[in-house]
Each structure stands twice: as C-alpha cells, then as structure tokens.
Amino acid sequence: MKLHRIVSLTCTFLAFAGCKSAELEPRTEVLLQIDAERLVKLSAGQMTVEIASGATGGALAAAAPEEFDLATDEFNWPASIALLAKPGHENHIFDVSIHIEANGKRLARSRVKSSFIRHQTLLLKTLLYGECLGFTECSDAQTCVAPTGKARCDSADVDPNTLPQYNTDAAAGQSAAQSGAGAGAATGASGMSGGAGRGGRGAGVSGSQDAGAQDAAMPVGGGPAGCQKTGAEQCDNSLDDDCNGDIDCADAACTNRQCVPGGMLMGVLVPESSACPSGFEKGEQLLHRGLVDAGCGGCTCQPVQTSCTPKAYFYGTSTECTSDVPPFHAGTLVTSPIPEQSGCSSTPAGASIGMSTPAGWRVQVTQSPAICEVNGAARPLTPTWSTTMKLRVTAGKRTGCEPGFACVPKVSSGQLCTKREMAECPAPTSLQIWQSDYVDERSCGSCRCAAEGGSCSGLRVSLARSSTVGGTGGTGGFGGTGGLVGASGTGATGATLAVGGSGGTTTLPPMGGSGGTTTLAPLGGCNIVDSTLGDGQKACLLTTYAPAAFHVVTPVNPTCSASAPVSGSLRPSAPVELCCLN
C-alpha cells in the first residue's frame, strides 16, 4: 500500500482541489519531493516534516507536522508532499523543515523556503545528505548541503523561477531531475496525477512513473551515447573512459577499487611502521591510544661509599667463651683500633684492655647507612602512547557507487575508515575512538634519591702471632732452639734477642768476647694467622698468646634510584572518531 498526502492549510494558502471554480483552472502547486542518501536511510527511524505558510516571512502559520515512520514496510523513498495554493494566495511563501530522528535523538535537519508561480505545478526536490548527519553548525535560515562530499551550510531560500514544471511524462521528469533546483539538489522524482504521492521508487499515485532515482550529479552509470572513448577505464577520474556505460567502481574492469560507506575523504588505518598502501597519498595523520605518563626526569644520584667498622671482643676464660651462645653478647670490647692491613703491629690487640692472652674472641661489624647524594633539576618527561597507528588518506569518488558510498582503492592490509559524521556508524562499519594529541599540565617537585643495598659482608678480622721483642745482653749471651735465655756479662754490648713462636730458629755466634752479639731469628711472626672471623662469628682459642689483629674488607656501595614527585594532570585530547569497516 502506497501512502500519499496533500497538505492543506485552509487559513492560509493550501487547499484541496475542488475549491470554488479554481478546479477548472491549472493548479498553483509545488510538489515537494524528499529523498535521502543511503547513510541517512540506514540511520534514520523517523522523519517529521513541519510546514508553515503566510504572506510574509514574519506572518507564517504552521500546519500540523507530517510524521513518517521510516521503519514501516509501507514507507518507501522518496516521500512526496503536494503543496496547493489557495486561490488568491498564490503569492504566499512556504517554509518546510525536515527533521530526521533515531530512537528519539535528532540526527539532522534540512530546511527549504520558496513560493508559487500562478497556474503552474513546480517540482522541488531536496536531498538529505549522509554527511549532514550530526552536523549542527547551520543557522535557522540555513540548511546543510554536501554536494562535494563535505557538509556545509547554504541558504534555505529557493527561487521558484529556477524550479522545473512537473510533468508526468518520464522524459520530462528526467529533464527535471537534471535541471531541477532546490535545497541541497535533487535525486529522482515520483510521478503525480490528480494528487500528491508518497511512494517508492518507480511508483506513485495513479500509476505514475518514476522519473529517475539516480543522483544526477553523481551518476552510477550511463550510456555510450555521445561518449568519446579515450582508452581503458581509469577507475578514479569520474569518467567513462572505455564508453561501456559504467564509471569507476561500477566498471567491471576496476577490480582494484571498491565502494565503501563514508565521505569523500577515506583512509586506511595501518601500524605506524608499516608501508603505506598504494593510492592513499593525500595525507597522513598519526592516531594514538593508551597515554602513558613517564613521570619526571632530570635527577641524578651518586652513592656514598659504605663504611665498615670491625669490633673484636676477647673472652678472659675458656668457660666465658664456650658458654656464650648466639646472639653473642659476652666478652670485653677491644678498644684499640683494628687496622686494615695484611700485616700486624708489634702491639698485642688485647693490651688496651689488659687481656694480651685471650681465651677466645668474637667479631661484630658496624655498617654505615646506605646514602646517595642527589643532583639535578626535575622536569616532566615526554609521555608515550601504548599504541600508535597512522591514517593514510585518499580522495574517494562518488562515481560508480550508491549515494553515501565512495569509490576507493582496495587494500590487502589495514582497515578502511572515515571520520564519523553521524550519530551512529552505518553497517558494516563500527566506531573506533583514537586520540591525536594530549594536554600536559604536570609539574615536578624536588629531586630525591632512594638508596638500596650496600654491604660489609666481605669484612674479615684475623689474629696473628706477635711480633719481635728484644733486650741488651752481655758477654756470653746464649740461646737455644725454640726459646731463648739472655744474660749480661762483662763488657757485652748490643746483644739482640728475637722472640717468636714455636718452630722458629735461633742462630748463636761463638759465645764470649767483648762486644759479642747474639742474634735469634724470629720464631714465627704476623705471617702466621691463627684465627679469622667475620661478622657475628666466635672462636675459642686452644693456645694462649699475645696476638696482634688486623682486618681486610672490600665494601659494596649502595645502588641509587632518582625520582621526583609529579603533580597536575596529563590527559588525551583531540579525539578522532572513525567509522571503520569490520
């Protein structure tokens, strides 16, 4: 069933046929025909047409809105509404606003203002462009058009003298489709005979013919008549190069191109490091996701060398040594410093505490705190993105594709996308949101350092045999192997005695004689180490002697990490919303 409407504002200029004697005269009428590009048809659910009329623009009176349920099977594009002028009011003007909605949300508005020519039936066609979905920049006196594939605002006023007369003849209808003017240009015409039709392509009231449903400015195809063949089809120049009646994407030879939903500027989304597909050389835009805050930089840290101080505790008795259990606490602290060397001094370690011959000992190591010196001045580091893609752009052509579609090169990798210009992405595309920039309002506080580690674990303390002692003896000094006894005799001078550990060798010159000298070689010395301990270790000595002490150490310095507190915000900006093929 085809629906049709004749809009009548009896108080103003619109009337049903049959009023007075005007029925016998040619009608003063405008047939308003509303068509839409494919993107609009896919997105829209309802259409409301508001019509007002009056003698002047300031005296317009509105009729009840015309509402169309675009989802019903009874509706087909284009929609036609007959505007009939009331006799005597042929010079009145009319103002038509067309609203497209989906799920209660307005997607687009189109507007047209015009008037009549007495005793003429004029055809006024208006096209709802896909690029105008979501475009809200036009004023009340303007309407959105996109004849070049980019939405812009244009005057809603239409001079009736530029409108073609409506004729039921198909050829006349075709002529009107090619030359008709209106808000946003025109596509096709449904016929009308004896009334106003609201019907689909190829059908109207009383069996009238569709005068053509194709976009005259953006043809899908054509015939070879008058065509001048220039060679093989070029597929991207909007010309029928091979004169086979098909242009660009509509031509079977153009296997390297395809029709995709979107605007005139299409892009392919590929990784930043990927090569660019052929045919997409009209520009490039980097797009990002996942903004990563790198924090603050510019700070440095220098570790302070670790200081290790050894302490030795001597046990006075074997019982004191053996009864001390971990954690060790007994023993007397050796107050004299323990030198860092590979040898030892002649002073026994325990002499400072009156314990030259300890029965045992333990070691405790004190380590300095881990410290790092801070330098530098903090500054915010450049943020990074977890994902970066590039959108390579091509100039699509409308030719060879349905309205709302563009003819672009085929690609073997990446996603074909166009910037979203409507409330929802049309099938078979889906929405992708990317970012093209960020806003950085961060600041950094003072540099600081964190120190970790540092160690004195390699420090060792050793006890070694005591060094040499001696005295002055007289004539007849003597000694023996493994020990010595010295005596002074008459006239003896400079007797030198050496004392060492067991196993030493004593050499005696001939005894007697004035000025004789007895020399005993060291019986051991610091090259003999009896005990070595590290931090927290204990040893009970089996022998008693007057040991000297020394330590060796290679301290490990701490590791440093520099940082600075960050404040303020870092957020992505300049979002780019794409409709990409799934």
VENBEL-V655385 format. One record per residue. N is the residue number from 1. RES is the residue in three letters. SS is DSSP state (alpha for helix, beta for strand, coil for the rest). D_FIRST is the distance of its C-alpha to the first C-alpha in Angstrom with 1 decimal. Layout:
n: <N;N>
res: <RES;RES>
ss: <SS;SS>
d_first: <D_FIRST;D_FIRST>
//
This chain:
n: <1;2;3;4;5;6;7;8;9;10;11;12;13;14;15;16;17;18;19;20;21;22;23;24;25;26;27;28;29;30;31;32;33;34;35;36;37;38;39;40;41;42;43;44;45;46;47;48;49;50;51;52;53;54;55;56;57;58;59;60;61;62;63;64;65;66;67;68;69;70;71;72;73;74;75;76;77;78;79;80;81;82;83;84;85;86;87;88;89;90;91;92;93;94;95;96;97;98;99;100;101;102;103;104;105;106;107;108;109;110;111;112;113;114;115;116;117;118;119;120;121;122;123;124;125;126;127;128;129;130;131;132;133;134;135;136;137;138;139;140;141;142;143;144;145;146;147;148;149;150;151;152;153;154;155;156;157;158;159;160;161;162;163;164;165;166;167;168;169;170;171;172;173;174;175;176;177;178;179;180;181;182;183;184;185;186;187;188;189;190;191;192;193;194;195;196;197;198;199;200;201;202;203;204;205;206;207;208;209;210;211;212;213;214;215;216;217;218;219;220;221;222;223;224;225;226;227;228;229;230;231;232;233;234;235;236;237;238;239;240;241;242;243;244;245;246;247;248;249;250;251;252;253;254;255;256;257;258;259;260;261;262;263;264;265;266;267;268;269;270;271;272;273;274;275;276;277;278;279;280;281;282;283;284;285;286;287;288;289;290;291;292;293;294;295;296;297;298;299;300;301;302;303;304;305;306;307;308;309;310;311;312;313;314;315;316;317;318;319;320;321;322;323;324;325;326;327;328;329;330;331;332;333;334;335;336;337;338;339;340;341;342;343;344;345;346;347;348;349;350;351;352;353;354;355;356;357;358;359;360;361;362;363;364;365;366;367;368;369;370;371;372;373;374;375;376;377;378;379;380;381;382;383;384;385;386;387;388;389;390;391;392;393;394;395;396;397;398;399;400;401;402;403;404;405;406;407;408;409;410;411;412;413;414;415;416;417;418;419;420;421;422;423;424;425;426;427;428;429;430;431;432;433;434;435;436;437;438;439;440;441;442;443;444;445;446;447;448;449;450;451;452;453;454;455;456;457;458;459;460;461;462;463;464;465;466;467;468;469;470;471;472;473;474;475;476;477;478;479;480;481;482;483;484;485;486;487;488;489;490;491;492;493;494;495;496;497;498;499;500;501;502;503;504;505;506;507;508;509;510;511;512;513;514;515;516;517;518;519;520;521;522;523;524;525;526;527;528;529;530;531;532;533;534;535;536;537;538;539;540;541;542;543;544;545;546;547;548;549;550;551;552;553;554;555;556;557;558;559;560;561;562;563;564;565;566;567;568;569;570;571;572;573;574;575;576;577;578;579;580;581;582>
res: <MET;LYS;LEU;HIS;ARG;ILE;VAL;SER;LEU;THR;CYS;THR;PHE;LEU;ALA;PHE;ALA;GLY;CYS;LYS;SER;ALA;GLU;LEU;GLU;PRO;ARG;THR;GLU;VAL;LEU;LEU;GLN;ILE;ASP;ALA;GLU;ARG;LEU;VAL;LYS;LEU;SER;ALA;GLY;GLN;MET;THR;VAL;GLU;ILE;ALA;SER;GLY;ALA;THR;GLY;GLY;ALA;LEU;ALA;ALA;ALA;ALA;PRO;GLU;GLU;PHE;ASP;LEU;ALA;THR;ASP;GLU;PHE;ASN;TRP;PRO;ALA;SER;ILE;ALA;LEU;LEU;ALA;LYS;PRO;GLY;HIS;GLU;ASN;HIS;ILE;PHE;ASP;VAL;SER;ILE;HIS;ILE;GLU;ALA;ASN;GLY;LYS;ARG;LEU;ALA;ARG;SER;ARG;VAL;LYS;SER;SER;PHE;ILE;ARG;HIS;GLN;THR;LEU;LEU;LEU;LYS;THR;LEU;LEU;TYR;GLY;GLU;CYS;LEU;GLY;PHE;THR;GLU;CYS;SER;ASP;ALA;GLN;THR;CYS;VAL;ALA;PRO;THR;GLY;LYS;ALA;ARG;CYS;ASP;SER;ALA;ASP;VAL;ASP;PRO;ASN;THR;LEU;PRO;GLN;TYR;ASN;THR;ASP;ALA;ALA;ALA;GLY;GLN;SER;ALA;ALA;GLN;SER;GLY;ALA;GLY;ALA;GLY;ALA;ALA;THR;GLY;ALA;SER;GLY;MET;SER;GLY;GLY;ALA;GLY;ARG;GLY;GLY;ARG;GLY;ALA;GLY;VAL;SER;GLY;SER;GLN;ASP;ALA;GLY;ALA;GLN;ASP;ALA;ALA;MET;PRO;VAL;GLY;GLY;GLY;PRO;ALA;GLY;CYS;GLN;LYS;THR;GLY;ALA;GLU;GLN;CYS;ASP;ASN;SER;LEU;ASP;ASP;ASP;CYS;ASN;GLY;ASP;ILE;ASP;CYS;ALA;ASP;ALA;ALA;CYS;THR;ASN;ARG;GLN;CYS;VAL;PRO;GLY;GLY;MET;LEU;MET;GLY;VAL;LEU;VAL;PRO;GLU;SER;SER;ALA;CYS;PRO;SER;GLY;PHE;GLU;LYS;GLY;GLU;GLN;LEU;LEU;HIS;ARG;GLY;LEU;VAL;ASP;ALA;GLY;CYS;GLY;GLY;CYS;THR;CYS;GLN;PRO;VAL;GLN;THR;SER;CYS;THR;PRO;LYS;ALA;TYR;PHE;TYR;GLY;THR;SER;THR;GLU;CYS;THR;SER;ASP;VAL;PRO;PRO;PHE;HIS;ALA;GLY;THR;LEU;VAL;THR;SER;PRO;ILE;PRO;GLU;GLN;SER;GLY;CYS;SER;SER;THR;PRO;ALA;GLY;ALA;SER;ILE;GLY;MET;SER;THR;PRO;ALA;GLY;TRP;ARG;VAL;GLN;VAL;THR;GLN;SER;PRO;ALA;ILE;CYS;GLU;VAL;ASN;GLY;ALA;ALA;ARG;PRO;LEU;THR;PRO;THR;TRP;SER;THR;THR;MET;LYS;LEU;ARG;VAL;THR;ALA;GLY;LYS;ARG;THR;GLY;CYS;GLU;PRO;GLY;PHE;ALA;CYS;VAL;PRO;LYS;VAL;SER;SER;GLY;GLN;LEU;CYS;THR;LYS;ARG;GLU;MET;ALA;GLU;CYS;PRO;ALA;PRO;THR;SER;LEU;GLN;ILE;TRP;GLN;SER;ASP;TYR;VAL;ASP;GLU;ARG;SER;CYS;GLY;SER;CYS;ARG;CYS;ALA;ALA;GLU;GLY;GLY;SER;CYS;SER;GLY;LEU;ARG;VAL;SER;LEU;ALA;ARG;SER;SER;THR;VAL;GLY;GLY;THR;GLY;GLY;THR;GLY;GLY;PHE;GLY;GLY;THR;GLY;GLY;LEU;VAL;GLY;ALA;SER;GLY;THR;GLY;ALA;THR;GLY;ALA;THR;LEU;ALA;VAL;GLY;GLY;SER;GLY;GLY;THR;THR;THR;LEU;PRO;PRO;MET;GLY;GLY;SER;GLY;GLY;THR;THR;THR;LEU;ALA;PRO;LEU;GLY;GLY;CYS;ASN;ILE;VAL;ASP;SER;THR;LEU;GLY;ASP;GLY;GLN;LYS;ALA;CYS;LEU;LEU;THR;THR;TYR;ALA;PRO;ALA;ALA;PHE;HIS;VAL;VAL;THR;PRO;VAL;ASN;PRO;THR;CYS;SER;ALA;SER;ALA;PRO;VAL;SER;GLY;SER;LEU;ARG;PRO;SER;ALA;PRO;VAL;GLU;LEU;CYS;CYS;LEU;ASN>
ss: <coil;coil;beta;coil;beta;beta;beta;coil;coil;coil;coil;coil;coil;beta;coil;coil;coil;coil;coil;alpha;alpha;alpha;alpha;alpha;coil;coil;coil;coil;beta;beta;beta;beta;beta;beta;beta;beta;coil;alpha;alpha;alpha;alpha;alpha;alpha;coil;coil;beta;beta;beta;beta;beta;beta;beta;beta;beta;coil;coil;alpha;alpha;alpha;coil;beta;beta;coil;coil;coil;beta;beta;beta;beta;coil;coil;coil;coil;coil;coil;coil;coil;coil;beta;beta;beta;beta;beta;beta;beta;coil;coil;coil;coil;coil;coil;coil;beta;beta;beta;beta;beta;beta;beta;beta;beta;beta;coil;coil;beta;beta;beta;beta;beta;beta;beta;beta;beta;beta;beta;coil;coil;coil;coil;coil;beta;beta;beta;beta;beta;beta;beta;beta;coil;alpha;alpha;alpha;coil;coil;coil;coil;coil;coil;coil;coil;coil;beta;beta;beta;beta;coil;coil;coil;coil;coil;coil;beta;beta;beta;beta;coil;beta;coil;coil;alpha;alpha;alpha;coil;beta;beta;coil;coil;coil;coil;alpha;alpha;alpha;alpha;alpha;alpha;alpha;alpha;alpha;alpha;coil;coil;coil;coil;coil;coil;coil;beta;coil;coil;coil;coil;coil;coil;coil;coil;coil;coil;beta;coil;coil;coil;coil;coil;coil;alpha;alpha;alpha;coil;coil;coil;coil;coil;coil;coil;beta;coil;coil;coil;coil;coil;beta;coil;coil;coil;coil;coil;coil;coil;coil;coil;coil;coil;coil;coil;coil;coil;coil;coil;coil;coil;coil;coil;coil;coil;coil;beta;coil;alpha;alpha;alpha;coil;coil;coil;coil;coil;coil;beta;beta;beta;beta;beta;coil;coil;coil;beta;beta;beta;beta;beta;beta;beta;coil;coil;coil;coil;coil;coil;coil;coil;coil;coil;coil;coil;beta;beta;beta;beta;beta;beta;beta;beta;beta;coil;coil;coil;beta;beta;beta;beta;beta;beta;beta;beta;coil;coil;coil;coil;beta;beta;beta;beta;beta;beta;beta;beta;coil;coil;alpha;alpha;alpha;alpha;alpha;alpha;coil;coil;coil;coil;coil;coil;coil;coil;beta;beta;coil;coil;coil;coil;coil;beta;beta;coil;coil;coil;coil;coil;coil;coil;coil;alpha;alpha;alpha;alpha;alpha;coil;coil;coil;coil;coil;coil;beta;beta;beta;beta;beta;beta;beta;beta;coil;coil;coil;coil;beta;beta;beta;beta;beta;beta;beta;beta;beta;coil;coil;coil;beta;beta;beta;beta;beta;beta;beta;beta;beta;beta;beta;beta;coil;beta;coil;coil;coil;coil;coil;coil;coil;beta;beta;beta;beta;beta;coil;coil;coil;coil;coil;beta;beta;beta;beta;beta;coil;coil;coil;coil;coil;coil;coil;coil;coil;beta;beta;beta;beta;beta;beta;beta;beta;beta;beta;beta;beta;coil;coil;beta;beta;beta;beta;beta;beta;beta;beta;beta;beta;beta;beta;beta;coil;coil;coil;coil;beta;beta;beta;beta;beta;coil;coil;coil;coil;coil;coil;coil;coil;coil;coil;coil;coil;coil;beta;beta;beta;coil;coil;beta;beta;beta;coil;coil;coil;coil;coil;coil;coil;coil;coil;coil;coil;coil;coil;coil;coil;coil;coil;coil;coil;coil;beta;beta;coil;coil;coil;coil;coil;coil;coil;coil;coil;coil;coil;beta;beta;coil;coil;coil;coil;coil;coil;coil;coil;beta;beta;beta;beta;beta;coil;coil;coil;coil;beta;beta;beta;coil;coil;coil;coil;coil;coil;coil;beta;beta;beta;beta;beta;coil;coil;coil;beta;beta;beta;beta;beta;beta;beta;beta;beta;beta;beta;beta;coil;coil;beta;beta;beta;beta;beta;beta;beta;beta;beta;beta;beta;beta;coil>
d_first: <0.0;3.8;6.5;9.8;13.3;16.7;19.4;22.4;25.8;27.7;31.0;30.9;29.3;25.6;24.6;22.1;22.9;25.3;28.0;31.5;32.3;30.4;27.6;30.0;30.7;28.8;26.6;27.9;24.8;23.8;20.5;20.4;18.7;18.9;19.1;21.0;23.3;22.8;25.1;23.1;19.8;21.8;23.6;21.2;19.4;18.7;18.9;20.4;20.9;24.0;24.8;28.2;30.0;33.5;36.5;37.9;37.1;39.1;37.4;33.7;31.7;28.6;25.4;23.4;21.8;18.2;17.1;14.5;14.3;14.4;14.5;11.1;8.8;6.0;8.8;10.2;13.5;14.8;13.8;14.9;16.6;18.6;22.1;23.8;27.5;29.2;31.9;35.1;33.6;32.7;35.1;33.5;32.2;29.2;29.0;25.9;26.1;23.5;24.1;23.0;23.7;24.0;25.2;26.3;28.3;27.9;27.8;27.8;27.8;27.2;28.3;28.5;30.6;30.8;31.2;30.5;32.3;32.8;30.8;29.1;25.5;25.9;23.8;24.4;23.1;23.9;23.9;24.2;27.0;27.7;31.3;30.5;29.4;32.2;34.0;35.3;38.1;36.6;37.7;35.5;36.2;35.0;32.0;32.0;31.8;32.8;33.0;35.9;34.6;36.5;35.1;36.8;36.6;36.1;36.1;32.8;34.0;32.5;34.4;32.2;34.6;33.6;29.9;28.8;27.5;23.9;23.7;20.9;23.3;22.6;26.3;26.4;23.4;25.3;28.4;26.7;25.5;29.2;30.8;28.5;29.9;28.5;29.1;29.2;28.4;25.1;22.9;20.6;18.7;15.3;16.1;15.9;16.9;17.6;15.8;14.8;11.8;10.4;8.9;10.3;13.4;13.6;10.7;10.6;10.7;12.3;12.4;14.7;16.2;16.5;20.1;20.9;19.9;23.4;25.9;28.3;31.1;30.8;29.9;29.1;30.7;31.8;33.6;37.3;37.7;40.4;40.9;44.5;45.1;47.4;47.6;45.8;42.7;44.0;40.8;41.4;41.9;38.4;39.6;38.9;42.6;42.4;40.0;37.7;34.6;34.2;35.4;37.1;35.0;32.8;35.9;37.0;40.6;39.9;40.4;42.2;39.2;35.9;32.7;32.7;30.7;32.8;34.5;36.8;39.7;39.6;42.5;43.9;45.5;48.8;52.1;54.5;57.0;54.6;54.5;51.7;49.1;49.2;47.0;47.0;49.7;48.2;49.7;50.4;50.1;51.8;49.8;51.4;51.0;53.7;56.1;59.6;62.4;65.6;67.8;70.9;73.5;76.7;79.0;81.9;84.3;87.8;89.3;92.7;95.1;95.6;99.1;100.8;103.9;105.9;108.0;110.7;112.1;115.4;116.5;120.2;120.6;119.2;118.3;116.2;114.4;113.7;112.6;110.0;106.5;103.1;102.1;105.5;107.2;111.0;113.4;114.8;112.9;114.7;115.0;116.1;113.2;112.3;112.3;109.7;111.7;112.7;116.3;117.9;120.5;124.0;123.2;122.2;118.7;120.1;123.0;121.1;120.7;124.1;122.4;123.6;123.5;120.3;119.7;115.9;113.1;109.4;107.0;104.3;102.2;100.6;97.6;96.5;92.9;90.2;89.8;87.8;88.4;85.2;84.7;82.0;79.4;75.9;72.7;69.0;68.1;65.1;62.2;60.5;57.0;56.4;53.7;53.4;50.8;50.3;47.1;47.5;45.2;43.7;41.9;38.5;36.6;33.0;33.3;31.9;29.6;26.1;26.0;27.8;29.9;33.4;35.5;38.7;41.6;41.3;43.8;45.6;46.5;45.4;42.0;39.8;38.9;37.7;38.5;35.8;34.1;31.2;30.9;30.4;31.2;28.2;28.1;30.2;32.8;34.7;36.8;40.6;42.9;46.2;49.0;50.7;53.7;55.6;57.4;61.0;62.9;65.5;69.2;72.0;75.0;78.6;79.3;80.6;81.9;81.7;84.7;84.6;87.3;90.8;93.5;97.2;96.8;99.1;102.1;105.2;108.7;111.8;115.3;118.0;121.8;123.9;125.5;129.2;132.0;135.7;139.1;142.5;145.2;148.8;151.0;150.3;146.6;145.2;142.0;140.6;137.6;134.7;136.2;138.9;141.9;143.4;146.9;148.7;152.1;154.6;153.6;150.1;147.5;143.7;143.1;139.3;137.7;134.2;132.4;129.4;127.8;129.1;129.4;130.7;133.7;136.8;139.2;142.7;145.2;148.9;150.0;152.6;153.7;153.3;149.8;148.4;144.6;142.8;139.1;136.6;133.3;130.1;129.5;125.7;123.8;120.1;119.1;119.3;116.2;116.6;113.3;109.8;107.1;103.7;101.9;102.3;104.8;108.4;111.5;114.8;117.8;120.2;122.9;124.0;124.6;123.9;120.6;119.1;115.2;112.6;108.8;106.4;102.7;99.7;97.2;93.5;91.8;88.5;85.2;83.3;79.7;78.8;75.9;74.9;72.6;69.3;67.5;64.5;60.9;59.4;55.6;53.1;51.3;48.9;46.2;44.0;40.5;39.1;35.9;37.3;35.9;36.5>
//
